């Protein structure tokens, strides 16, 4: 089970790294133009790109428990905002500090993107990032004209924002007819993830964090469907070989064991993404094949056809489950639109 959870976490971190590289690239491009001396009329747009990309990166880091990376991003924002508001006249040393912080962020995201085992490197990466975040905070705090945001006020605003998000989600949940809740409830899944984020001391529940969470859920749904289609197609091939009685008994047994591993993996992933009905179907299929492999239970051709039909049903169920997720995600985004737009407009 631990191995399967790690595999699922790898997918989550991969999504974060892909997003992170895009945001870091946007920051780098805008920063280079600012440092070279952008036209005055273009400066507000460039600063807005830097601030929004940093905020998005910070929110996304919160959804994958990267507290130190989030802290480093937060350490850079006061300096950028002071330069943006003209409270601080930009100087080469200011841009140098921002570039240093950006280089650290880029390096961390790049390590995650290229690491074969992201869950293995994340511990060491967080320790290093913590030291780097402390360093950037000290450098920024010594600069004249930079006033860090008051943490207590920020925490109060974030709690208030979270309360409004939760209230809007609960209203949406109660407004939905019960007939529309047969096999998926994305609202409850989002609520659980938000409260998990809140349990982290350094995590801020911002509009960017909520938007990033919804984006990640959509990405995980698509990857889950891809895993189901790929792995169950391999299982179907094993069943066809079993029906035709082709190959040696020991080869058939080995193939069935491989099929069991695929099903076991999908079962754990289905539970992780909240697809409980699909997980139950997979569990039933797993039990049946365990009896075939280890108890020597023989399956007639008709019974094999029945099992194959169950596999096809699971694929169809998953497609429907993902479609339901898209519809519910759209409903959630609509319910939260005014909150998210208002919160982002204040940035």
matplotlib code that plots the C-alpha trace (Angstrom):
import matplotlib.pyplot as plt

x = [0.0, 2.9, 4.4, 1.1, 0.7, 4.2, 3.3, 0.2, 2.2, 4.7, 1.8, 0.8, 4.3, 4.8, 1.7, 3.1, 6.5, 4.9, 2.9, 5.9, 8.2, 5.7, 5.3, 9.1, 9.5, 6.9, 8.6, 12.0, 10.9, 9.1, 11.9, 14.5, 12.4, 12.0, 15.7, 16.7, 14.4, 10.9, 8.8, 6.8, 3.5, 4.5, 5.9, 2.5, 1.8, 5.2, 5.0, 1.5, 2.9, 5.7, 3.4, 0.5, 3.0, 4.7, 1.3, 0.2, 3.4, 2.9, -0.6, 0.3, 3.1, 0.6, -1.5, 1.5, 2.8, 6.0, 6.1, 9.7, 9.2, 6.1, 8.0, 10.7, 8.1, 6.5, 9.9, 10.3, 6.8, 7.3, 10.3, 8.5, 5.4, 7.5, 9.1, 5.7, 4.1, 7.1, 7.7, 11.1, 13.1, 14.4, 18.2, 20.5, 20.9, 17.1, 16.9, 19.9, 18.0, 14.9, 17.1, 18.7, 15.4, 14.1, 17.2, 16.5, 12.9, 13.8, 16.4, 14.0, 11.2, 13.7, 14.9, 11.4, 10.6, 13.7, 13.9, 13.0, 11.7, 10.2, 9.0, 12.6, 14.2, 11.5, 12.7, 16.2, 14.9, 12.6, 15.5, 17.7, 14.8, 14.1, 17.7, 17.5, 14.1, 15.6, 18.5, 16.3, 14.0, 17.1, 18.3, 14.9, 14.4, 17.6, 16.4, 15.0, 11.4, 10.4, 7.7, 6.8, 3.1, 1.8, 1.4, -1.5, -3.5, -2.7, -3.7, -7.0, -7.8, -6.9, -9.2, -12.0, -11.5, -11.5, -14.7, -16.4, -15.1, -16.4, -19.8, -20.2, -19.3, -21.7, -24.5, -23.7, -23.8, -27.2, -28.6, -27.8, -30.7, -29.9, -30.6, -27.4, -25.1, -24.9, -21.2, -19.2, -19.1, -16.3, -17.4, -16.6, -13.2, -12.3, -13.4, -11.1, -8.1, -8.7, -8.8, -5.7, -3.9, -5.2, -3.6, -0.1, 1.1, 2.8, 0.0, -2.1, -5.5, -5.5, -7.5, -4.4, -4.3, -7.9, -7.6, -4.5, -6.2, -9.1, -6.6, -4.7, -7.9, -8.7, -5.2, -5.3, -8.7, -7.3, -4.2, -6.5, -8.5, -5.4, -4.1, -7.4, -7.5, -3.9, -3.7, -7.1, -6.4, -3.4, -5.7, -8.1, -5.4, -4.5, -8.1, -8.3, -5.2, -6.8, -10.0, -8.1, -6.0, -2.9, 0.5, 1.9, 0.2, 3.1, 3.1, -0.6, -0.2, 2.6, 0.5, -2.4, -0.1, 0.9, -2.8, -3.3, -0.6, -2.2, -5.6, -4.1, -2.4, -5.6, -7.6, -5.3, -5.3, -9.1, -9.3, -6.8, -8.9, -12.1, -13.5, -15.0, -17.5, -14.7, -12.5, -15.2, -15.5, -11.7, -11.7, -14.2, -12.2, -9.1, -10.7, -11.9, -8.4, -6.8, -9.0, -8.0, -4.2, -3.9, -6.8, -6.8, -10.4, -11.1, -13.1, -15.3, -15.1, -18.5, -17.2, -14.1, -16.4, -18.2, -15.0, -14.0, -17.3, -16.7, -13.4, -15.0, -17.7, -15.0, -13.4, -16.9, -17.6, -14.3, -15.1, -18.4, -16.8, -14.4, -17.2, -19.1, -16.0, -15.8, -19.4, -19.0, -15.7, -17.5, -20.3, -17.7, -15.8, -19.1, -20.0, -16.6, -16.1, -16.9, -14.8, -11.8, -12.0, -12.4, -9.5, -7.1, -8.1, -6.8, -3.3]
y = [0.0, 2.4, 1.8, 2.6, 5.8, 6.9, 6.3, 8.5, 11.2, 11.1, 12.0, 14.9, 16.3, 15.9, 18.1, 20.6, 20.6, 21.1, 24.1, 25.5, 25.5, 27.4, 30.1, 30.3, 30.9, 33.7, 35.4, 35.1, 36.7, 39.6, 40.2, 40.4, 43.0, 45.0, 44.9, 46.0, 49.1, 48.4, 51.4, 53.0, 52.1, 48.4, 48.1, 47.6, 44.6, 43.0, 43.4, 42.0, 38.9, 38.5, 38.9, 36.7, 33.9, 34.0, 33.8, 31.0, 29.1, 29.7, 28.4, 25.4, 24.6, 24.6, 21.9, 19.5, 20.2, 22.0, 24.4, 25.6, 26.3, 28.2, 30.2, 31.1, 32.4, 34.4, 35.9, 37.4, 39.0, 42.0, 43.2, 42.7, 44.5, 47.4, 47.8, 47.5, 50.2, 52.6, 52.5, 51.3, 52.7, 49.6, 49.2, 46.6, 45.0, 44.6, 42.8, 40.7, 39.6, 38.7, 36.8, 34.9, 33.9, 33.0, 30.9, 28.9, 28.4, 27.3, 24.9, 23.3, 22.9, 21.6, 19.0, 17.8, 17.7, 15.6, 13.4, 9.7, 9.5, 12.8, 11.5, 10.5, 13.9, 16.0, 15.7, 16.9, 19.5, 20.9, 21.1, 23.0, 25.3, 26.1, 27.5, 29.4, 30.9, 32.1, 33.7, 35.5, 36.7, 38.2, 39.9, 41.4, 42.6, 44.7, 46.6, 50.1, 50.6, 46.9, 46.3, 42.6, 41.8, 41.5, 37.7, 38.0, 40.1, 37.7, 34.7, 36.4, 37.2, 33.6, 32.1, 34.4, 33.6, 29.8, 30.2, 31.9, 29.2, 26.4, 28.2, 28.5, 24.8, 23.7, 25.8, 24.2, 20.7, 21.3, 22.9, 19.8, 17.3, 14.0, 12.2, 13.9, 12.3, 8.6, 7.9, 11.1, 14.0, 16.3, 19.0, 16.8, 15.8, 19.5, 20.3, 17.5, 18.7, 22.3, 21.3, 19.2, 22.3, 24.3, 21.9, 23.0, 26.0, 27.7, 27.1, 30.0, 29.3, 31.8, 32.1, 30.9, 27.8, 27.0, 27.5, 25.3, 22.6, 22.4, 22.4, 19.5, 17.5, 17.8, 16.6, 13.7, 12.6, 12.5, 10.5, 8.1, 7.5, 6.9, 4.4, 2.6, 2.3, 1.2, -1.3, -2.9, -3.3, -5.4, -7.4, -8.0, -9.5, -11.9, -13.0, -13.6, -15.8, -17.6, -18.3, -19.7, -21.8, -20.8, -21.0, -23.1, -23.2, -21.5, -18.8, -18.2, -18.1, -15.5, -13.4, -13.6, -12.4, -9.5, -8.7, -8.8, -6.3, -3.9, -4.3, -3.8, -0.6, 0.7, -0.1, 2.0, 4.9, 4.8, 5.1, 8.0, 10.0, 9.2, 6.8, 4.4, 2.7, 2.0, 0.8, -1.7, -3.1, -3.5, -5.2, -7.7, -8.5, -8.8, -11.3, -13.4, -13.6, -14.3, -17.5, -18.4, -18.0, -19.3, -21.7, -23.1, -22.2, -22.9, -20.5, -21.6, -19.7, -18.2, -17.1, -15.5, -13.6, -12.4, -11.2, -9.4, -7.7, -6.5, -5.1, -3.2, -2.0, -0.5, 1.4, 2.8, 3.7, 5.6, 7.5, 8.5, 9.3, 11.7, 13.3, 13.8, 15.4, 17.9, 18.9, 19.2, 21.1, 23.6, 24.0, 24.6, 27.1, 28.9, 28.9, 30.3, 32.6, 35.8, 34.9, 33.9, 36.9, 39.4, 37.8, 37.8, 41.4, 42.5, 41.0]
z = [0.0, 0.9, -2.5, -4.2, -2.2, -3.2, -6.9, -6.5, -4.7, -7.6, -10.0, -7.7, -7.5, -11.3, -11.8, -9.4, -11.1, -14.6, -13.3, -11.3, -14.4, -16.3, -13.6, -13.0, -16.8, -16.8, -13.8, -15.4, -18.7, -17.0, -14.5, -17.3, -19.1, -16.0, -15.2, -18.7, -18.3, -19.6, -20.8, -17.9, -19.4, -19.5, -16.0, -14.2, -16.5, -15.9, -12.1, -12.2, -14.0, -11.4, -8.4, -9.8, -10.9, -7.4, -5.7, -7.9, -7.2, -3.5, -3.6, -5.6, -3.2, -0.4, -2.1, -2.2, 1.4, 0.2, 3.2, 2.7, -1.0, 0.0, 2.6, 0.1, -2.3, 0.4, 1.4, -2.1, -2.4, -0.1, -2.1, -5.4, -4.1, -2.8, -6.2, -7.9, -5.7, -6.1, -2.3, -3.2, -6.2, -8.0, -7.8, -9.2, -5.7, -5.5, -8.8, -7.7, -4.6, -6.6, -9.2, -6.3, -4.9, -8.4, -9.1, -5.9, -6.8, -10.3, -9.0, -6.6, -9.2, -11.7, -9.3, -8.7, -12.4, -13.3, -10.2, -10.9, -7.3, -6.3, -2.9, -2.0, -2.8, -1.3, 2.3, 1.5, -0.8, 1.9, 4.4, 1.9, 0.9, 4.5, 4.9, 1.7, 2.6, 5.9, 4.0, 1.6, 4.4, 6.2, 3.0, 2.2, 5.8, 5.6, 2.5, 3.1, 2.1, 2.3, 4.8, 5.3, 5.5, 9.1, 9.6, 12.1, 9.7, 6.8, 8.9, 9.8, 6.2, 5.1, 7.8, 6.7, 3.1, 3.9, 5.9, 2.9, 0.5, 2.8, 3.2, -0.6, -1.1, 1.6, 0.0, -3.3, -1.8, -0.1, -3.3, -5.4, -5.7, -4.1, -7.4, -8.8, -6.2, -7.1, -7.5, -7.0, -4.6, -5.6, -3.1, -0.1, -1.6, -2.1, 1.5, 2.9, 0.9, 2.0, 5.7, 5.2, 3.8, 6.8, 9.2, 8.0, 10.0, 7.1, 4.6, 3.4, 2.0, -0.8, -4.0, -5.9, -3.6, -4.2, -8.0, -8.1, -6.1, -8.6, -11.5, -9.9, -9.3, -13.0, -13.9, -11.5, -12.9, -16.4, -15.3, -13.3, -16.4, -18.4, -15.8, -15.8, -19.6, -19.9, -17.0, -17.5, -21.2, -20.1, -17.8, -20.6, -22.7, -19.8, -19.6, -23.4, -23.1, -20.1, -22.1, -25.1, -22.7, -24.6, -23.1, -20.3, -16.9, -15.1, -17.7, -17.2, -13.5, -13.9, -16.2, -13.7, -10.9, -13.1, -13.7, -9.9, -9.4, -11.9, -10.2, -6.7, -7.9, -9.5, -6.3, -4.1, -6.6, -6.9, -3.1, -3.1, -5.6, -3.9, -6.6, -4.0, -6.3, -8.8, -5.9, -4.9, -8.4, -8.5, -5.1, -6.3, -9.4, -7.3, -4.9, -7.9, -9.5, -6.2, -6.0, -9.5, -8.9, -5.3, -4.9, -8.3, -9.0, -12.7, -14.8, -17.6, -20.9, -20.1, -16.6, -18.2, -20.6, -17.5, -15.9, -19.1, -19.2, -15.6, -16.7, -19.5, -17.1, -14.8, -17.7, -18.6, -15.0, -14.8, -17.9, -16.5, -13.1, -14.8, -16.8, -13.5, -12.0, -14.9, -14.4, -10.6, -11.0, -13.3, -10.7, -8.0, -10.0, -10.8, -7.1, -6.1, -9.0, -7.2, -4.2, -6.3, -8.6, -5.7, -3.8, -6.8, -7.6, -4.3, -5.0]

ax = plt.figure().add_subplot(projection="3d")
ax.plot(x, y, z, "-o")
ax.set_aspect("equal")
plt.show()
